[in-house]
Amino acid sequence: MPFLLRHIARYAAQKLASDSRVREKAAKAARVVVGEVGQIAREEDKARAAGRSLRRAMNKLQGDR
């Protein structure tokens, strides 16, 4: 089963990498993720910071409440 998931992920990554617009969006998303990770790393209570980060992501996916 892990082999199948790895194969699907690799196929999707190759398809996405072939489109320049998608590459730009992926780079932007990666910068956002790096910013969130940095913010979590700076916090003293990392579990709470990770929870807040996850809540922000969930709200954004649900329509930016």
PyMOL Python script that loads the backbone (N, CA, C, O; Angstrom):
from pymol import cmd

cmd.read_pdbstr("""\
ATOM      1  N   MET A   1       0.808  -1.197   0.000  1.00  0.00           N
ATOM      2  CA  MET A   1       0.000   0.000   0.000  1.00  0.00           C
ATOM      3  C   MET A   1       0.859   1.273   0.000  1.00  0.00           C
ATOM      4  O   MET A   1       0.566   2.189  -0.768  1.00  0.00           O
ATOM      5  N   PRO A   2       1.908   1.365   0.830  1.00  0.00           N
ATOM      6  CA  PRO A   2       2.737   2.576   0.795  1.00  0.00           C
ATOM      7  C   PRO A   2       3.371   2.804  -0.577  1.00  0.00           C
ATOM      8  O   PRO A   2       3.552   3.944  -1.005  1.00  0.00           O
ATOM      9  N   PHE A   3       3.709   1.701  -1.266  1.00  0.00           N
ATOM     10  CA  PHE A   3       4.288   1.840  -2.603  1.00  0.00           C
ATOM     11  C   PHE A   3       3.297   2.522  -3.537  1.00  0.00           C
ATOM     12  O   PHE A   3       3.682   3.389  -4.322  1.00  0.00           O
ATOM     13  N   LEU A   4       2.032   2.141  -3.459  1.00  0.00           N
ATOM     14  CA  LEU A   4       1.011   2.725  -4.313  1.00  0.00           C
ATOM     15  C   LEU A   4       0.847   4.208  -4.013  1.00  0.00           C
ATOM     16  O   LEU A   4       0.762   5.019  -4.935  1.00  0.00           O
ATOM     17  N   LEU A   5       0.803   4.568  -2.750  1.00  0.00           N
ATOM     18  CA  LEU A   5       0.655   5.978  -2.382  1.00  0.00           C
ATOM     19  C   LEU A   5       1.865   6.789  -2.833  1.00  0.00           C
ATOM     20  O   LEU A   5       1.719   7.916  -3.305  1.00  0.00           O
ATOM     21  N   ARG A   6       3.049   6.223  -2.689  1.00  0.00           N
ATOM     22  CA  ARG A   6       4.259   6.914  -3.122  1.00  0.00           C
ATOM     23  C   ARG A   6       4.234   7.120  -4.637  1.00  0.00           C
ATOM     24  O   ARG A   6       4.614   8.180  -5.134  1.00  0.00           O
ATOM     25  N   HIS A   7       3.788   6.103  -5.358  1.00  0.00           N
ATOM     26  CA  HIS A   7       3.712   6.187  -6.815  1.00  0.00           C
ATOM     27  C   HIS A   7       2.715   7.267  -7.241  1.00  0.00           C
ATOM     28  O   HIS A   7       2.993   8.043  -8.155  1.00  0.00           O
ATOM     29  N   ILE A   8       1.578   7.317  -6.592  1.00  0.00           N
ATOM     30  CA  ILE A   8       0.563   8.336  -6.914  1.00  0.00           C
ATOM     31  C   ILE A   8       1.101   9.728  -6.603  1.00  0.00           C
ATOM     32  O   ILE A   8       0.912  10.649  -7.397  1.00  0.00           O
ATOM     33  N   ALA A   9       1.768   9.897  -5.465  1.00  0.00           N
ATOM     34  CA  ALA A   9       2.325  11.196  -5.100  1.00  0.00           C
ATOM     35  C   ALA A   9       3.388  11.638  -6.101  1.00  0.00           C
ATOM     36  O   ALA A   9       3.436  12.808  -6.481  1.00  0.00           O
ATOM     37  N   ARG A  10       4.232  10.716  -6.527  1.00  0.00           N
ATOM     38  CA  ARG A  10       5.273  11.049  -7.503  1.00  0.00           C
ATOM     39  C   ARG A  10       4.639  11.446  -8.837  1.00  0.00           C
ATOM     40  O   ARG A  10       5.077  12.412  -9.462  1.00  0.00           O
ATOM     41  N   TYR A  11       3.630  10.725  -9.272  1.00  0.00           N
ATOM     42  CA  TYR A  11       2.945  11.032 -10.525  1.00  0.00           C
ATOM     43  C   TYR A  11       2.313  12.425 -10.458  1.00  0.00           C
ATOM     44  O   TYR A  11       2.437  13.213 -11.395  1.00  0.00           O
ATOM     45  N   ALA A  12       1.641  12.721  -9.353  1.00  0.00           N
ATOM     46  CA  ALA A  12       1.006  14.029  -9.190  1.00  0.00           C
ATOM     47  C   ALA A  12       2.057  15.138  -9.179  1.00  0.00           C
ATOM     48  O   ALA A  12       1.854  16.184  -9.796  1.00  0.00           O
ATOM     49  N   ALA A  13       3.163  14.926  -8.493  1.00  0.00           N
ATOM     50  CA  ALA A  13       4.223  15.934  -8.442  1.00  0.00           C
ATOM     51  C   ALA A  13       4.809  16.178  -9.829  1.00  0.00           C
ATOM     52  O   ALA A  13       5.100  17.323 -10.176  1.00  0.00           O
ATOM     53  N   GLN A  14       4.983  15.152 -10.610  1.00  0.00           N
ATOM     54  CA  GLN A  14       5.512  15.311 -11.967  1.00  0.00           C
ATOM     55  C   GLN A  14       4.535  16.086 -12.841  1.00  0.00           C
ATOM     56  O   GLN A  14       4.949  16.945 -13.620  1.00  0.00           O
ATOM     57  N   LYS A  15       3.258  15.795 -12.722  1.00  0.00           N
ATOM     58  CA  LYS A  15       2.251  16.507 -13.505  1.00  0.00           C
ATOM     59  C   LYS A  15       2.198  17.980 -13.103  1.00  0.00           C
ATOM     60  O   LYS A  15       2.103  18.860 -13.958  1.00  0.00           O
ATOM     61  N   LEU A  16       2.261  18.240 -11.813  1.00  0.00           N
ATOM     62  CA  LEU A  16       2.212  19.616 -11.340  1.00  0.00           C
ATOM     63  C   LEU A  16       3.464  20.388 -11.744  1.00  0.00           C
ATOM     64  O   LEU A  16       3.382  21.569 -12.082  1.00  0.00           O
ATOM     65  N   ALA A  17       4.605  19.739 -11.713  1.00  0.00           N
ATOM     66  CA  ALA A  17       5.864  20.408 -12.041  1.00  0.00           C
ATOM     67  C   ALA A  17       5.957  20.756 -13.516  1.00  0.00           C
ATOM     68  O   ALA A  17       6.765  21.604 -13.895  1.00  0.00           O
ATOM     69  N   SER A  18       5.164  20.136 -14.341  1.00  0.00           N
ATOM     70  CA  SER A  18       5.239  20.416 -15.776  1.00  0.00           C
ATOM     71  C   SER A  18       4.497  21.694 -16.159  1.00  0.00           C
ATOM     72  O   SER A  18       4.650  22.165 -17.286  1.00  0.00           O
ATOM     73  N   ASP A  19       3.708  22.266 -15.271  1.00  0.00           N
ATOM     74  CA  ASP A  19       2.942  23.477 -15.557  1.00  0.00           C
ATOM     75  C   ASP A  19       3.556  24.654 -14.791  1.00  0.00           C
ATOM     76  O   ASP A  19       3.655  24.609 -13.565  1.00  0.00           O
ATOM     77  N   SER A  20       3.963  25.695 -15.501  1.00  0.00           N
ATOM     78  CA  SER A  20       4.658  26.816 -14.863  1.00  0.00           C
ATOM     79  C   SER A  20       3.762  27.579 -13.889  1.00  0.00           C
ATOM     80  O   SER A  20       4.245  28.033 -12.851  1.00  0.00           O
ATOM     81  N   ARG A  21       2.474  27.733 -14.192  1.00  0.00           N
ATOM     82  CA  ARG A  21       1.573  28.437 -13.261  1.00  0.00           C
ATOM     83  C   ARG A  21       1.437  27.671 -11.963  1.00  0.00           C
ATOM     84  O   ARG A  21       1.416  28.262 -10.884  1.00  0.00           O
ATOM     85  N   VAL A  22       1.345  26.371 -12.064  1.00  0.00           N
ATOM     86  CA  VAL A  22       1.205  25.540 -10.868  1.00  0.00           C
ATOM     87  C   VAL A  22       2.491  25.581 -10.045  1.00  0.00           C
ATOM     88  O   VAL A  22       2.443  25.586  -8.815  1.00  0.00           O
ATOM     89  N   ARG A  23       3.646  25.610 -10.724  1.00  0.00           N
ATOM     90  CA  ARG A  23       4.922  25.717 -10.006  1.00  0.00           C
ATOM     91  C   ARG A  23       4.981  26.999  -9.197  1.00  0.00           C
ATOM     92  O   ARG A  23       5.445  26.993  -8.057  1.00  0.00           O
ATOM     93  N   GLU A  24       4.509  28.111  -9.783  1.00  0.00           N
ATOM     94  CA  GLU A  24       4.501  29.389  -9.068  1.00  0.00           C
ATOM     95  C   GLU A  24       3.586  29.335  -7.851  1.00  0.00           C
ATOM     96  O   GLU A  24       3.941  29.834  -6.783  1.00  0.00           O
ATOM     97  N   LYS A  25       2.419  28.736  -8.005  1.00  0.00           N
ATOM     98  CA  LYS A  25       1.487  28.615  -6.887  1.00  0.00           C
ATOM     99  C   LYS A  25       2.062  27.718  -5.801  1.00  0.00           C
ATOM    100  O   LYS A  25       1.899  27.993  -4.612  1.00  0.00           O
ATOM    101  N   ALA A  26       2.731  26.650  -6.203  1.00  0.00           N
ATOM    102  CA  ALA A  26       3.340  25.742  -5.232  1.00  0.00           C
ATOM    103  C   ALA A  26       4.457  26.444  -4.466  1.00  0.00           C
ATOM    104  O   ALA A  26       4.606  26.245  -3.261  1.00  0.00           O
ATOM    105  N   ALA A  27       5.241  27.265  -5.162  1.00  0.00           N
ATOM    106  CA  ALA A  27       6.305  28.008  -4.493  1.00  0.00           C
ATOM    107  C   ALA A  27       5.727  28.996  -3.490  1.00  0.00           C
ATOM    108  O   ALA A  27       6.263  29.159  -2.394  1.00  0.00           O
ATOM    109  N   LYS A  28       4.640  29.652  -3.862  1.00  0.00           N
ATOM    110  CA  LYS A  28       3.987  30.596  -2.944  1.00  0.00           C
ATOM    111  C   LYS A  28       3.448  29.855  -1.722  1.00  0.00           C
ATOM    112  O   LYS A  28       3.602  30.322  -0.593  1.00  0.00           O
ATOM    113  N   ALA A  29       2.820  28.706  -1.944  1.00  0.00           N
ATOM    114  CA  ALA A  29       2.291  27.913  -0.836  1.00  0.00           C
ATOM    115  C   ALA A  29       3.418  27.429   0.069  1.00  0.00           C
ATOM    116  O   ALA A  29       3.264  27.396   1.290  1.00  0.00           O
ATOM    117  N   ALA A  30       4.548  27.056  -0.522  1.00  0.00           N
ATOM    118  CA  ALA A  30       5.690  26.601   0.277  1.00  0.00           C
ATOM    119  C   ALA A  30       6.218  27.725   1.151  1.00  0.00           C
ATOM    120  O   ALA A  30       6.604  27.488   2.296  1.00  0.00           O
ATOM    121  N   ARG A  31       6.241  28.950   0.627  1.00  0.00           N
ATOM    122  CA  ARG A  31       6.693  30.084   1.441  1.00  0.00           C
ATOM    123  C   ARG A  31       5.758  30.321   2.622  1.00  0.00           C
ATOM    124  O   ARG A  31       6.213  30.643   3.720  1.00  0.00           O
ATOM    125  N   VAL A  32       4.457  30.163   2.404  1.00  0.00           N
ATOM    126  CA  VAL A  32       3.488  30.317   3.491  1.00  0.00           C
ATOM    127  C   VAL A  32       3.716  29.249   4.557  1.00  0.00           C
ATOM    128  O   VAL A  32       3.692  29.542   5.752  1.00  0.00           O
ATOM    129  N   VAL A  33       3.934  28.025   4.124  1.00  0.00           N
ATOM    130  CA  VAL A  33       4.165  26.917   5.059  1.00  0.00           C
ATOM    131  C   VAL A  33       5.439  27.159   5.853  1.00  0.00           C
ATOM    132  O   VAL A  33       5.471  26.926   7.062  1.00  0.00           O
ATOM    133  N   VAL A  34       6.483  27.619   5.190  1.00  0.00           N
ATOM    134  CA  VAL A  34       7.740  27.902   5.886  1.00  0.00           C
ATOM    135  C   VAL A  34       7.527  29.000   6.923  1.00  0.00           C
ATOM    136  O   VAL A  34       8.082  28.929   8.020  1.00  0.00           O
ATOM    137  N   GLY A  35       6.741  30.002   6.595  1.00  0.00           N
ATOM    138  CA  GLY A  35       6.439  31.062   7.550  1.00  0.00           C
ATOM    139  C   GLY A  35       5.695  30.539   8.766  1.00  0.00           C
ATOM    140  O   GLY A  35       6.000  30.918   9.897  1.00  0.00           O
ATOM    141  N   GLU A  36       4.723  29.672   8.538  1.00  0.00           N
ATOM    142  CA  GLU A  36       3.972  29.084   9.642  1.00  0.00           C
ATOM    143  C   GLU A  36       4.881  28.232  10.529  1.00  0.00           C
ATOM    144  O   GLU A  36       4.801  28.297  11.756  1.00  0.00           O
ATOM    145  N   VAL A  37       5.737  27.440   9.904  1.00  0.00           N
ATOM    146  CA  VAL A  37       6.649  26.587  10.669  1.00  0.00           C
ATOM    147  C   VAL A  37       7.600  27.434  11.495  1.00  0.00           C
ATOM    148  O   VAL A  37       7.888  27.110  12.647  1.00  0.00           O
ATOM    149  N   GLY A  38       8.086  28.517  10.909  1.00  0.00           N
ATOM    150  CA  GLY A  38       8.964  29.413  11.652  1.00  0.00           C
ATOM    151  C   GLY A  38       8.264  30.038  12.840  1.00  0.00           C
ATOM    152  O   GLY A  38       8.850  30.194  13.911  1.00  0.00           O
ATOM    153  N   GLN A  39       7.009  30.395  12.643  1.00  0.00           N
ATOM    154  CA  GLN A  39       6.233  30.981  13.737  1.00  0.00           C
ATOM    155  C   GLN A  39       6.023  29.956  14.853  1.00  0.00           C
ATOM    156  O   GLN A  39       6.119  30.296  16.032  1.00  0.00           O
ATOM    157  N   ILE A  40       5.741  28.726  14.492  1.00  0.00           N
ATOM    158  CA  ILE A  40       5.572  27.667  15.494  1.00  0.00           C
ATOM    159  C   ILE A  40       6.872  27.447  16.246  1.00  0.00           C
ATOM    160  O   ILE A  40       6.863  27.262  17.463  1.00  0.00           O
ATOM    161  N   ALA A  41       7.991  27.464  15.531  1.00  0.00           N
ATOM    162  CA  ALA A  41       9.293  27.213  16.151  1.00  0.00           C
ATOM    163  C   ALA A  41       9.662  28.314  17.145  1.00  0.00           C
ATOM    164  O   ALA A  41      10.336  28.048  18.140  1.00  0.00           O
ATOM    165  N   ARG A  42       9.224  29.548  16.884  1.00  0.00           N
ATOM    166  CA  ARG A  42       9.553  30.658  17.783  1.00  0.00           C
ATOM    167  C   ARG A  42       8.718  30.661  19.058  1.00  0.00           C
ATOM    168  O   ARG A  42       9.134  31.233  20.066  1.00  0.00           O
ATOM    169  N   GLU A  43       7.565  30.040  19.027  1.00  0.00           N
ATOM    170  CA  GLU A  43       6.667  30.044  20.186  1.00  0.00           C
ATOM    171  C   GLU A  43       7.201  29.156  21.302  1.00  0.00           C
ATOM    172  O   GLU A  43       7.888  28.165  21.055  1.00  0.00           O
ATOM    173  N   GLU A  44       6.874  29.528  22.523  1.00  0.00           N
ATOM    174  CA  GLU A  44       7.287  28.715  23.661  1.00  0.00           C
ATOM    175  C   GLU A  44       6.419  27.465  23.784  1.00  0.00           C
ATOM    176  O   GLU A  44       6.921  26.372  24.047  1.00  0.00           O
ATOM    177  N   ASP A  45       5.098  27.641  23.587  1.00  0.00           N
ATOM    178  CA  ASP A  45       4.167  26.507  23.630  1.00  0.00           C
ATOM    179  C   ASP A  45       3.906  26.055  22.190  1.00  0.00           C
ATOM    180  O   ASP A  45       2.992  26.551  21.532  1.00  0.00           O
ATOM    181  N   LYS A  46       4.697  25.132  21.723  1.00  0.00           N
ATOM    182  CA  LYS A  46       4.651  24.721  20.320  1.00  0.00           C
ATOM    183  C   LYS A  46       3.343  24.019  19.956  1.00  0.00           C
ATOM    184  O   LYS A  46       2.851  24.173  18.838  1.00  0.00           O
ATOM    185  N   ALA A  47       2.784  23.263  20.870  1.00  0.00           N
ATOM    186  CA  ALA A  47       1.535  22.565  20.582  1.00  0.00           C
ATOM    187  C   ALA A  47       0.405  23.567  20.372  1.00  0.00           C
ATOM    188  O   ALA A  47      -0.417  23.403  19.471  1.00  0.00           O
ATOM    189  N   ARG A  48       0.370  24.576  21.183  1.00  0.00           N
ATOM    190  CA  ARG A  48      -0.675  25.601  21.043  1.00  0.00           C
ATOM    191  C   ARG A  48      -0.490  26.368  19.734  1.00  0.00           C
ATOM    192  O   ARG A  48      -1.459  26.647  19.028  1.00  0.00           O
ATOM    193  N   ALA A  49       0.755  26.705  19.418  1.00  0.00           N
ATOM    194  CA  ALA A  49       1.038  27.429  18.178  1.00  0.00           C
ATOM    195  C   ALA A  49       0.662  26.580  16.968  1.00  0.00           C
ATOM    196  O   ALA A  49       0.129  27.103  15.990  1.00  0.00           O
ATOM    197  N   ALA A  50       0.932  25.281  17.021  1.00  0.00           N
ATOM    198  CA  ALA A  50       0.564  24.399  15.916  1.00  0.00           C
ATOM    199  C   ALA A  50      -0.951  24.323  15.783  1.00  0.00           C
ATOM    200  O   ALA A  50      -1.472  24.296  14.668  1.00  0.00           O
ATOM    201  N   GLY A  51      -1.656  24.289  16.893  1.00  0.00           N
ATOM    202  CA  GLY A  51      -3.115  24.271  16.866  1.00  0.00           C
ATOM    203  C   GLY A  51      -3.691  25.534  16.248  1.00  0.00           C
ATOM    204  O   GLY A  51      -4.630  25.473  15.454  1.00  0.00           O
ATOM    205  N   ARG A  52      -3.123  26.680  16.615  1.00  0.00           N
ATOM    206  CA  ARG A  52      -3.588  27.948  16.036  1.00  0.00           C
ATOM    207  C   ARG A  52      -3.318  27.986  14.536  1.00  0.00           C
ATOM    208  O   ARG A  52      -4.144  28.461  13.757  1.00  0.00           O
ATOM    209  N   SER A  53      -2.159  27.484  14.144  1.00  0.00           N
ATOM    210  CA  SER A  53      -1.808  27.450  12.724  1.00  0.00           C
ATOM    211  C   SER A  53      -2.779  26.557  11.955  1.00  0.00           C
ATOM    212  O   SER A  53      -3.231  26.910  10.866  1.00  0.00           O
ATOM    213  N   LEU A  54      -3.090  25.416  12.522  1.00  0.00           N
ATOM    214  CA  LEU A  54      -4.037  24.501  11.884  1.00  0.00           C
ATOM    215  C   LEU A  54      -5.416  25.144  11.794  1.00  0.00           C
ATOM    216  O   LEU A  54      -6.097  24.994  10.779  1.00  0.00           O
ATOM    217  N   ARG A  55      -5.840  25.854  12.830  1.00  0.00           N
ATOM    218  CA  ARG A  55      -7.146  26.523  12.810  1.00  0.00           C
ATOM    219  C   ARG A  55      -7.176  27.582  11.714  1.00  0.00           C
ATOM    220  O   ARG A  55      -8.183  27.710  11.018  1.00  0.00           O
ATOM    221  N   ARG A  56      -6.085  28.352  11.541  1.00  0.00           N
ATOM    222  CA  ARG A  56      -6.039  29.351  10.479  1.00  0.00           C
ATOM    223  C   ARG A  56      -6.180  28.683   9.107  1.00  0.00           C
ATOM    224  O   ARG A  56      -6.897  29.179   8.238  1.00  0.00           O
ATOM    225  N   ALA A  57      -5.502  27.573   8.927  1.00  0.00           N
ATOM    226  CA  ALA A  57      -5.582  26.856   7.652  1.00  0.00           C
ATOM    227  C   ALA A  57      -6.991  26.324   7.420  1.00  0.00           C
ATOM    228  O   ALA A  57      -7.508  26.412   6.306  1.00  0.00           O
ATOM    229  N   MET A  58      -7.611  25.779   8.445  1.00  0.00           N
ATOM    230  CA  MET A  58      -8.970  25.246   8.308  1.00  0.00           C
ATOM    231  C   MET A  58      -9.950  26.365   7.965  1.00  0.00           C
ATOM    232  O   MET A  58     -10.816  26.194   7.108  1.00  0.00           O
ATOM    233  N   ASN A  59      -9.814  27.508   8.631  1.00  0.00           N
ATOM    234  CA  ASN A  59     -10.710  28.631   8.334  1.00  0.00           C
ATOM    235  C   ASN A  59     -10.527  29.115   6.907  1.00  0.00           C
ATOM    236  O   ASN A  59     -11.497  29.469   6.238  1.00  0.00           O
ATOM    237  N   LYS A  60      -9.297  29.131   6.443  1.00  0.00           N
ATOM    238  CA  LYS A  60      -9.032  29.567   5.080  1.00  0.00           C
ATOM    239  C   LYS A  60      -9.670  28.602   4.077  1.00  0.00           C
ATOM    240  O   LYS A  60     -10.230  29.033   3.069  1.00  0.00           O
ATOM    241  N   LEU A  61      -9.586  27.311   4.350  1.00  0.00           N
ATOM    242  CA  LEU A  61     -10.183  26.323   3.464  1.00  0.00           C
ATOM    243  C   LEU A  61     -11.703  26.379   3.477  1.00  0.00           C
ATOM    244  O   LEU A  61     -12.348  26.063   2.477  1.00  0.00           O
ATOM    245  N   GLN A  62     -12.273  26.778   4.603  1.00  0.00           N
ATOM    246  CA  GLN A  62     -13.728  26.797   4.728  1.00  0.00           C
ATOM    247  C   GLN A  62     -14.342  28.129   4.295  1.00  0.00           C
ATOM    248  O   GLN A  62     -15.547  28.327   4.448  1.00  0.00           O
ATOM    249  N   GLY A  63     -13.560  29.014   3.776  1.00  0.00           N
ATOM    250  CA  GLY A  63     -14.139  30.240   3.264  1.00  0.00           C
ATOM    251  C   GLY A  63     -13.667  31.486   3.973  1.00  0.00           C
ATOM    252  O   GLY A  63     -14.335  32.518   3.899  1.00  0.00           O
ATOM    253  N   ASP A  64     -12.556  31.429   4.647  1.00  0.00           N
ATOM    254  CA  ASP A  64     -11.930  32.588   5.265  1.00  0.00           C
ATOM    255  C   ASP A  64     -12.889  33.325   6.203  1.00  0.00           C
ATOM    256  O   ASP A  64     -13.214  34.494   5.992  1.00  0.00           O
ATOM    257  N   ARG A  65     -13.319  32.636   7.207  1.00  0.00           N
ATOM    258  CA  ARG A  65     -14.248  33.241   8.191  1.00  0.00           C
ATOM    259  C   ARG A  65     -13.601  34.310   8.975  1.00  0.00           C
ATOM    260  O   ARG A  65     -14.238  34.915   9.838  1.00  0.00           O
TER     261      ARG A  65
END
""", "prot")
cmd.dss("prot")
cmd.show_as("cartoon", "prot")
cmd.util.cbc("prot")
cmd.orient("prot")
